[in-house]
Each structure stands twice: as structure tokens, then as C-alpha cells.
């Protein structure tokens, strides 16, 4: 499993947004959350109407969601490729990912928590409630390179 981009983003949420995230996987709920159910319904609906409506672009699928899946509790939003590209460039994601290392044996861990002492490291736990953890440094670059990058943006 190669989630290194997600793990790098997890590390940077504190710096980028001022939040202190943790990522916990649970075997019984993996792939069974509410968003997975909504995605399955949207996908099924798109398949059913695909014989009458051609869906070639993300905006086509978004319009199907708006028309066919009206909901009081779910808001669908469309994010264009231009917005994704602009955000990626604003946050310098290419450089961030280029310097990241993957975590060997990712599937064997269930909790991923940014280290309080090293902003380039993540704590890995076999069980979410475990007191024991392994620390893995995700970044190959020196601390001062990140400082320069964030002072200029």
C-alpha cells in the first residue's frame, strides 16, 4: 500500500492548517463508511443512466448527482482540475512529495500520528490504543530547507 502522499499531508496539516490530526484504520470499518456508501450509490446511479446520458467528465457526474441524488444531508461539490492544479502549486505539493519516503509495511499499522518532537516524523502504532509505537521519518530533506520554503510562500 503506497499512501505516502496522504502521510506527508498528514504531517503538514499542523503547519498548513493549525490542526493536530491522527489517522486510524479499523479493519471492521475500512471501506464501509458513509462516504463509501454515497460513492457506491452515485456510481450505481451513473451506471444505470449511462445508456441515456454520456458521462465523460467530472462535471457530467456532478450534474447526475445534483439531479438524481437530491439530499437534505449530503452536499455535492465539484472541484475542477484547474482548482486542484492551482492548489497543488500554491502548496508546492510536487516538492513535498518528491522528498517523501514510503513507510515499509504500511498495512501492518493502524494508527498514524505526527510526532510531537520531529515535524518530519510520524508515529506508527500496530493498534490505535497501544502505548508502543515506531517512529518513521518521512522526509529526506533537511529541516532548514523546509524553513526556507515556508518563509518564501
N, CA and C atoms as a LAMMPS dump frame, in Angstrom:
ITEM: TIMESTEP
0
ITEM: NUMBER OF ATOMS
459
ITEM: BOX BOUNDS ff ff ff
-5.0000000000000000e+02 5.0000000000000000e+02
-5.0000000000000000e+02 5.0000000000000000e+02
-5.0000000000000000e+02 5.0000000000000000e+02
ITEM: ATOMS id mol type element x y z
1 1 1 N 0.858 -1.18 0
2 1 2 C 0 0 0
3 1 3 C 0.895 1.231 0
4 2 1 N 0.648 2.131 -0.93
5 2 2 C 1.503 3.293 -1.06
6 2 3 C 0.698 4.551 -0.757
7 3 1 N 0.607 4.905 0.511
8 3 2 C -0.126 6.09 0.955
9 3 3 C 0.809 7.229 1.326
10 4 1 N 2.011 7.254 0.754
11 4 2 C 2.989 8.232 1.24
12 4 3 C 2.521 9.667 1.062
13 5 1 N 1.767 9.969 -0.003
14 5 2 C 1.285 11.347 -0.167
15 5 3 C 0.304 11.699 0.945
16 6 1 N -0.568 10.764 1.287
17 6 2 C -1.506 11.015 2.381
18 6 3 C -0.769 11.201 3.702
19 7 1 N 0.261 10.42 3.919
20 7 2 C 1.027 10.517 5.163
21 7 3 C 1.789 11.843 5.225
22 8 1 N 2.341 12.275 4.099
23 8 2 C 3.046 13.557 4.063
24 8 3 C 2.056 14.692 4.346
25 9 1 N 0.88 14.617 3.743
26 9 2 C -0.138 15.644 4.01
27 9 3 C -0.558 15.622 5.476
28 10 1 N -0.652 14.444 6.058
29 10 2 C -0.982 14.32 7.476
30 10 3 C 0.054 15.056 8.32
31 11 1 N 1.331 14.891 7.98
32 11 2 C 2.396 15.583 8.699
33 11 3 C 2.27 17.099 8.597
34 12 1 N 1.855 17.579 7.454
35 12 2 C 1.838 19.019 7.206
36 12 3 C 0.547 19.708 7.611
37 13 1 N -0.45 18.991 8.058
38 13 2 C -1.707 19.631 8.448
39 13 3 C -1.521 20.61 9.6
40 14 1 N -0.622 20.306 10.491
41 14 2 C -0.351 21.222 11.615
42 14 3 C 0.204 22.536 11.081
43 15 1 N 1.174 22.446 10.205
44 15 2 C 1.812 23.639 9.64
45 15 3 C 0.866 24.376 8.684
46 16 1 N 0.156 23.633 7.841
47 16 2 C -0.698 24.253 6.821
48 16 3 C -1.997 24.815 7.384
49 17 1 N -2.594 24.097 8.351
50 17 2 C -3.935 24.47 8.817
51 17 3 C -4.06 24.664 10.325
52 18 1 N -2.997 24.37 11.072
53 18 2 C -3.045 24.535 12.518
54 18 3 C -3.872 23.485 13.235
55 19 1 N -4.031 22.303 12.61
56 19 2 C -4.78 21.222 13.263
57 19 3 C -3.827 20.074 13.581
58 20 1 N -4.206 19.265 14.535
59 20 2 C -3.365 18.159 15.002
60 20 3 C -4.056 16.833 14.679
61 21 1 N -3.835 16.316 13.477
62 21 2 C -4.571 15.133 13.036
63 21 3 C -3.967 13.822 13.509
64 22 1 N -4.775 12.803 13.462
65 22 2 C -4.354 11.417 13.635
66 22 3 C -5.151 10.621 12.616
67 23 1 N -4.551 9.546 12.109
68 23 2 C -5.247 8.718 11.137
69 23 3 C -5.289 7.303 11.696
70 24 1 N -6.499 6.802 11.921
71 24 2 C -6.69 5.464 12.48
72 24 3 C -7.5 4.62 11.505
73 25 1 N -6.97 3.449 11.177
74 25 2 C -7.688 2.496 10.345
75 25 3 C -8.254 1.41 11.251
76 26 1 N -9.477 1.047 11.005
77 26 2 C -10.066 -0.07 11.744
78 26 3 C -10.501 -1.129 10.738
79 27 1 N -10.149 -2.383 10.964
80 27 2 C -10.431 -3.416 9.972
81 27 3 C -11.924 -3.621 9.708
82 28 1 N -12.753 -3.438 10.717
83 28 2 C -14.178 -3.683 10.506
84 28 3 C -14.853 -2.555 9.746
85 29 1 N -14.304 -1.359 9.781
86 29 2 C -14.941 -0.227 9.126
87 29 3 C -14.248 0.19 7.833
88 30 1 N -13.09 -0.402 7.536
89 30 2 C -12.338 0.02 6.361
90 30 3 C -13.171 -0.207 5.105
91 31 1 N -13.47 0.886 4.397
92 31 2 C -14.258 0.793 3.179
93 31 3 C -15.747 0.713 3.41
94 32 1 N -16.202 0.963 4.627
95 32 2 C -17.619 0.842 4.923
96 32 3 C -18.185 2.102 5.577
97 33 1 N -17.549 3.212 5.376
98 33 2 C -18.025 4.453 5.967
99 33 3 C -19.14 5.074 5.139
100 34 1 N -19.689 6.169 5.657
101 34 2 C -20.793 6.842 4.966
102 34 3 C -20.388 7.331 3.59
103 35 1 N -19.187 7.873 3.472
104 35 2 C -18.77 8.389 2.167
105 35 3 C -18.639 7.256 1.154
106 36 1 N -18.257 6.057 1.606
107 36 2 C -18.178 4.917 0.7
108 36 3 C -19.563 4.524 0.204
109 37 1 N -20.562 4.604 1.067
110 37 2 C -21.929 4.276 0.679
111 37 3 C -22.46 5.289 -0.325
112 38 1 N -22.204 6.562 -0.086
113 38 2 C -22.642 7.605 -1.021
114 38 3 C -21.967 7.405 -2.372
115 39 1 N -20.668 7.13 -2.351
116 39 2 C -19.938 6.88 -3.591
117 39 3 C -20.497 5.692 -4.351
118 40 1 N -20.858 4.635 -3.635
119 40 2 C -21.431 3.449 -4.279
120 40 3 C -22.779 3.764 -4.922
121 41 1 N -23.613 4.54 -4.24
122 41 2 C -24.919 4.926 -4.786
123 41 3 C -24.73 5.797 -6.026
124 42 1 N -23.813 6.745 -5.969
125 42 2 C -23.552 7.612 -7.119
126 42 3 C -23.049 6.791 -8.303
127 43 1 N -22.139 5.888 -8.041
128 43 2 C -21.588 5.051 -9.1
129 43 3 C -22.675 4.175 -9.724
130 44 1 N -23.511 3.582 -8.903
131 44 2 C -24.612 2.745 -9.386
132 44 3 C -25.602 3.566 -10.211
133 45 1 N -25.938 4.748 -9.728
134 45 2 C -26.859 5.632 -10.454
135 45 3 C -26.267 6.022 -11.8
136 46 1 N -24.994 6.349 -11.82
137 46 2 C -24.322 6.729 -13.069
138 46 3 C -24.332 5.581 -14.067
139 47 1 N -24.119 4.365 -13.597
140 47 2 C -24.156 3.203 -14.491
141 47 3 C -25.541 3.015 -15.113
142 48 1 N -26.577 3.189 -14.273
143 48 2 C -27.954 2.991 -14.754
144 48 3 C -28.347 4.01 -15.816
145 49 1 N -27.928 5.247 -15.66
146 49 2 C -28.34 6.27 -16.622
147 49 3 C -27.354 6.435 -17.768
148 50 1 N -26.239 5.744 -17.721
149 50 2 C -25.213 5.895 -18.743
150 50 3 C -25.7 5.501 -20.13
151 51 1 N -26.752 4.713 -20.211
152 51 2 C -27.27 4.338 -21.529
153 51 3 C -27.995 5.512 -22.189
154 52 1 N -28.458 6.469 -21.414
155 52 2 C -29.17 7.625 -21.978
156 52 3 C -28.356 8.911 -21.879
157 53 1 N -27.44 8.991 -20.958
158 53 2 C -26.623 10.189 -20.753
159 53 3 C -25.15 9.79 -20.776
160 54 1 N -24.387 10.455 -21.594
161 54 2 C -22.955 10.152 -21.679
162 54 3 C -22.225 10.9 -20.565
163 55 1 N -21.471 10.151 -19.78
164 55 2 C -20.678 10.741 -18.694
165 55 3 C -19.215 10.592 -19.07
166 56 1 N -18.639 11.717 -19.468
167 56 2 C -17.236 11.701 -19.885
168 56 3 C -16.353 12.56 -18.999
169 57 1 N -16.956 13.488 -18.299
170 57 2 C -16.184 14.429 -17.49
171 57 3 C -16.727 14.443 -16.067
172 58 1 N -15.903 14.948 -15.172
173 58 2 C -16.322 15.026 -13.772
174 58 3 C -17.557 15.904 -13.603
175 59 1 N -17.684 16.949 -14.413
176 59 2 C -18.856 17.825 -14.33
177 59 3 C -20.13 17.061 -14.715
178 60 1 N -20.032 16.128 -15.659
179 60 2 C -21.187 15.298 -16.025
180 60 3 C -21.646 14.477 -14.828
181 61 1 N -20.705 13.866 -14.121
182 61 2 C -21.049 13.065 -12.947
183 61 3 C -21.611 13.945 -11.838
184 62 1 N -21.04 15.106 -11.659
185 62 2 C -21.536 16.06 -10.671
186 62 3 C -22.994 16.434 -10.97
187 63 1 N -23.311 16.687 -12.23
188 63 2 C -24.685 17.027 -12.605
189 63 3 C -25.643 15.871 -12.36
190 64 1 N -25.195 14.641 -12.582
191 64 2 C -26.015 13.473 -12.258
192 64 3 C -26.322 13.461 -10.767
193 65 1 N -25.317 13.722 -9.96
194 65 2 C -25.513 13.742 -8.504
195 65 3 C -26.526 14.801 -8.106
196 66 1 N -26.413 15.983 -8.688
197 66 2 C -27.33 17.074 -8.336
198 66 3 C -28.769 16.77 -8.719
199 67 1 N -28.962 16.137 -9.859
200 67 2 C -30.315 15.882 -10.366
201 67 3 C -30.916 14.615 -9.769
202 68 1 N -30.14 13.548 -9.729
203 68 2 C -30.678 12.236 -9.352
204 68 3 C -30.556 11.907 -7.868
205 69 1 N -29.647 12.562 -7.167
206 69 2 C -29.396 12.206 -5.768
207 69 3 C -29.605 13.407 -4.846
208 70 1 N -30.716 14.072 -4.998
209 70 2 C -31.043 15.223 -4.151
210 70 3 C -31.154 14.742 -2.717
211 71 1 N -30.509 15.448 -1.811
212 71 2 C -30.469 15.019 -0.417
213 71 3 C -30.503 16.222 0.518
214 72 1 N -31.14 16.035 1.665
215 72 2 C -31.156 17.071 2.698
216 72 3 C -29.86 17.055 3.517
217 73 1 N -29.139 15.939 3.486
218 73 2 C -27.985 15.782 4.366
219 73 3 C -26.64 15.716 3.641
220 74 1 N -26.657 15.568 2.322
221 74 2 C -25.411 15.427 1.571
222 74 3 C -25.307 16.557 0.56
223 75 1 N -24.19 17.261 0.606
224 75 2 C -23.914 18.308 -0.368
225 75 3 C -22.83 17.807 -1.311
226 76 1 N -23.107 17.849 -2.596
227 76 2 C -22.105 17.502 -3.589
228 76 3 C -21.423 18.78 -4.041
229 77 1 N -20.111 18.721 -4.192
230 77 2 C -19.367 19.864 -4.714
231 77 3 C -18.514 19.38 -5.88
232 78 1 N -18.236 20.264 -6.794
233 78 2 C -17.36 19.936 -7.912
234 78 3 C -16.09 20.756 -7.767
235 79 1 N -14.976 20.091 -7.861
236 79 2 C -13.683 20.765 -7.818
237 79 3 C -13.014 20.507 -9.16
238 80 1 N -12.778 21.554 -9.895
239 80 2 C -12.219 21.42 -11.239
240 80 3 C -10.74 21.054 -11.187
241 81 1 N -10.253 20.53 -12.302
242 81 2 C -8.838 20.208 -12.409
243 81 3 C -7.99 21.473 -12.274
244 82 1 N -8.51 22.595 -12.756
245 82 2 C -7.784 23.856 -12.62
246 82 3 C -7.625 24.229 -11.144
247 83 1 N -8.672 24.028 -10.343
248 83 2 C -8.584 24.326 -8.913
249 83 3 C -7.597 23.399 -8.216
250 84 1 N -7.615 22.13 -8.584
251 84 2 C -6.688 21.158 -7.995
252 84 3 C -5.25 21.533 -8.343
253 85 1 N -5.024 21.855 -9.61
254 85 2 C -3.68 22.237 -10.058
255 85 3 C -3.204 23.503 -9.346
256 86 1 N -4.082 24.501 -9.259
257 86 2 C -3.707 25.759 -8.593
258 86 3 C -3.371 25.517 -7.121
259 87 1 N -4.18 24.711 -6.446
260 87 2 C -3.928 24.416 -5.037
261 87 3 C -2.622 23.643 -4.869
262 88 1 N -2.374 22.701 -5.746
263 88 2 C -1.136 21.925 -5.686
264 88 3 C 0.074 22.824 -5.856
265 89 1 N -0.045 23.779 -6.761
266 89 2 C 1.077 24.699 -6.986
267 89 3 C 1.238 25.652 -5.808
268 90 1 N 0.119 26.163 -5.278
269 90 2 C 0.181 27.077 -4.136
270 90 3 C 0.86 26.428 -2.936
271 91 1 N 0.593 25.162 -2.727
272 91 2 C 1.144 24.472 -1.557
273 91 3 C 2.462 23.769 -1.877
274 92 1 N 2.938 23.898 -3.102
275 92 2 C 4.194 23.297 -3.523
276 92 3 C 4.211 21.788 -3.239
277 93 1 N 3.11 21.12 -3.61
278 93 2 C 2.979 19.704 -3.307
279 93 3 C 3.978 18.832 -4.051
280 94 1 N 4.338 19.203 -5.27
281 94 2 C 5.289 18.393 -6.03
282 94 3 C 6.609 18.261 -5.277
283 95 1 N 7.109 19.37 -4.732
284 95 2 C 8.367 19.324 -3.974
285 95 3 C 8.184 18.528 -2.684
286 96 1 N 7.045 18.71 -2.05
287 96 2 C 6.754 17.995 -0.81
288 96 3 C 6.777 16.484 -1.05
289 97 1 N 6.132 16.034 -2.113
290 97 2 C 6.054 14.596 -2.397
291 97 3 C 7.375 14.049 -2.934
292 98 1 N 8.112 14.872 -3.674
293 98 2 C 9.371 14.419 -4.253
294 98 3 C 10.371 14.029 -3.175
295 99 1 N 10.27 14.64 -2.014
296 99 2 C 11.225 14.382 -0.939
297 99 3 C 10.73 13.377 0.094
298 100 1 N 9.571 12.804 -0.142
299 100 2 C 8.986 11.888 0.844
300 100 3 C 9.418 10.444 0.602
301 101 1 N 9.493 9.71 1.689
302 101 2 C 9.798 8.281 1.62
303 101 3 C 8.552 7.498 2.015
304 102 1 N 8.369 6.34 1.418
305 102 2 C 7.241 5.496 1.789
306 102 3 C 7.51 4.823 3.127
307 103 1 N 6.456 4.348 3.75
308 103 2 C 6.56 3.632 5.013
309 103 3 C 6.51 2.134 4.702
310 104 1 N 7.593 1.424 4.972
311 104 2 C 7.568 -0.022 4.73
312 104 3 C 6.533 -0.69 5.637
313 105 1 N 5.753 -1.595 5.077
314 105 2 C 4.785 -2.337 5.876
315 105 3 C 3.604 -1.522 6.359
316 106 1 N 3.179 -0.539 5.562
317 106 2 C 2.088 0.348 5.965
318 106 3 C 0.87 -0.417 6.45
319 107 1 N 0.542 -1.506 5.796
320 107 2 C -0.681 -2.26 6.135
321 107 3 C -0.634 -2.909 7.515
322 108 1 N 0.533 -2.996 8.087
323 108 2 C 0.629 -3.624 9.407
324 108 3 C 0.329 -2.649 10.54
325 109 1 N 0.175 -1.371 10.205
326 109 2 C -0.103 -0.358 11.223
327 109 3 C -1.544 0.136 11.116
328 110 1 N -2.101 0.521 12.256
329 110 2 C -3.483 1.004 12.285
330 110 3 C -3.604 2.444 12.768
331 111 1 N -2.532 3.02 13.268
332 111 2 C -2.578 4.409 13.731
333 111 3 C -1.346 5.144 13.217
334 112 1 N -1.586 6.338 12.667
335 112 2 C -0.536 7.177 12.114
336 112 3 C -0.685 8.558 12.749
337 113 1 N 0.309 8.944 13.534
338 113 2 C 0.216 10.168 14.324
339 113 3 C 1.498 10.983 14.133
340 114 1 N 1.381 12.225 13.67
341 114 2 C 2.584 13.05 13.54
342 114 3 C 3.319 13.156 14.875
343 115 1 N 4.629 13.048 14.82
344 115 2 C 5.461 13.094 16.016
345 115 3 C 5.491 14.516 16.576
346 116 1 N 5.358 14.633 17.888
347 116 2 C 5.378 15.949 18.54
348 116 3 C 6.771 16.576 18.554
349 117 1 N 7.804 15.741 18.487
350 117 2 C 9.17 16.234 18.625
351 117 3 C 9.878 16.473 17.292
352 118 1 N 9.477 15.771 16.251
353 118 2 C 10.13 15.886 14.943
354 118 3 C 9.058 16.097 13.887
355 119 1 N 9.011 17.274 13.28
356 119 2 C 7.938 17.595 12.334
357 119 3 C 8.015 16.809 11.033
358 120 1 N 9.096 16.064 10.816
359 120 2 C 9.224 15.231 9.626
360 120 3 C 8.986 13.755 9.91
361 121 1 N 8.574 13.446 11.133
362 121 2 C 8.405 12.044 11.518
363 121 3 C 6.953 11.75 11.887
364 122 1 N 6.607 10.499 11.741
365 122 2 C 5.265 10.046 12.074
366 122 3 C 5.377 8.828 12.984
367 123 1 N 4.5 8.76 13.971
368 123 2 C 4.476 7.618 14.888
369 123 3 C 3.518 6.573 14.33
370 124 1 N 3.975 5.336 14.306
371 124 2 C 3.204 4.227 13.757
372 124 3 C 2.851 3.262 14.878
373 125 1 N 1.567 2.939 14.985
374 125 2 C 1.131 2.001 16.014
375 125 3 C 0.437 0.813 15.375
376 126 1 N 0.727 -0.367 15.899
377 126 2 C 0.058 -1.582 15.415
378 126 3 C -1.415 -1.574 15.802
379 127 1 N -1.708 -0.99 16.968
380 127 2 C -3.08 -0.872 17.458
381 127 3 C -3.284 0.571 17.912
382 128 1 N -4.424 1.128 17.634
383 128 2 C -4.679 2.524 17.966
384 128 3 C -4.484 2.825 19.447
385 129 1 N -4.871 1.889 20.303
386 129 2 C -4.803 2.118 21.746
387 129 3 C -3.448 1.761 22.357
388 130 1 N -2.54 1.279 21.545
389 130 2 C -1.24 0.849 22.042
390 130 3 C -0.409 2.025 22.547
391 131 1 N 0.331 1.796 23.62
392 131 2 C 1.279 2.786 24.129
393 131 3 C 2.59 2.726 23.334
394 132 1 N 2.853 1.594 22.691
395 132 2 C 4.083 1.389 21.931
396 132 3 C 3.923 1.908 20.509
397 133 1 N 4.981 2.501 19.981
398 133 2 C 4.948 2.979 18.61
399 133 3 C 6.345 2.946 18.017
400 134 1 N 6.403 2.981 16.702
401 134 2 C 7.639 3.097 15.953
402 134 3 C 7.619 4.464 15.3
403 135 1 N 8.739 5.143 15.277
404 135 2 C 8.81 6.443 14.625
405 135 3 C 9.492 6.275 13.276
406 136 1 N 8.87 6.86 12.26
407 136 2 C 9.409 6.783 10.895
408 136 3 C 9.557 8.192 10.35
409 137 1 N 10.755 8.54 9.89
410 137 2 C 10.982 9.855 9.297
411 137 3 C 10.578 9.787 7.831
412 138 1 N 9.578 10.572 7.45
413 138 2 C 9.058 10.54 6.084
414 138 3 C 9.839 11.408 5.105
415 139 1 N 10.604 12.343 5.614
416 139 2 C 11.238 13.308 4.735
417 139 3 C 12.744 13.083 4.655
418 140 1 N 13.277 13.207 3.467
419 140 2 C 14.71 13.043 3.257
420 140 3 C 15.46 14.365 3.306
421 141 1 N 14.734 15.465 3.306
422 141 2 C 15.37 16.777 3.244
423 141 3 C 15.724 17.287 4.627
424 142 1 N 16.579 18.269 4.671
425 142 2 C 16.969 18.878 5.932
426 142 3 C 15.902 19.853 6.41
427 143 1 N 15.811 20.036 7.705
428 143 2 C 14.841 20.944 8.308
429 143 3 C 14.93 22.354 7.726
430 144 1 N 16.154 22.868 7.525
431 144 2 C 16.271 24.256 7.091
432 144 3 C 15.763 24.471 5.668
433 145 1 N 15.706 23.44 4.838
434 145 2 C 15.129 23.595 3.503
435 145 3 C 13.64 23.873 3.608
436 146 1 N 12.96 23.188 4.548
437 146 2 C 11.527 23.451 4.756
438 146 3 C 11.322 24.861 5.293
439 147 1 N 12.207 25.298 6.167
440 147 2 C 12.081 26.645 6.723
441 147 3 C 12.198 27.686 5.612
442 148 1 N 13.128 27.491 4.706
443 148 2 C 13.29 28.419 3.585
444 148 3 C 12.043 28.414 2.71
445 149 1 N 11.518 27.226 2.431
446 149 2 C 10.332 27.104 1.585
447 149 3 C 9.146 27.846 2.21
448 150 1 N 8.947 27.699 3.501
449 150 2 C 7.78 28.312 4.131
450 150 3 C 7.96 29.807 4.388
451 151 1 N 9.191 30.286 4.43
452 151 2 C 9.407 31.72 4.577
453 151 3 C 9.131 32.439 3.269
454 152 1 N 9.317 31.754 2.149
455 152 2 C 9.137 32.399 0.854
456 152 3 C 7.714 32.308 0.34
457 153 1 N 6.865 31.509 0.941
458 153 2 C 5.491 31.377 0.437
459 153 3 C 4.526 32.189 1.259
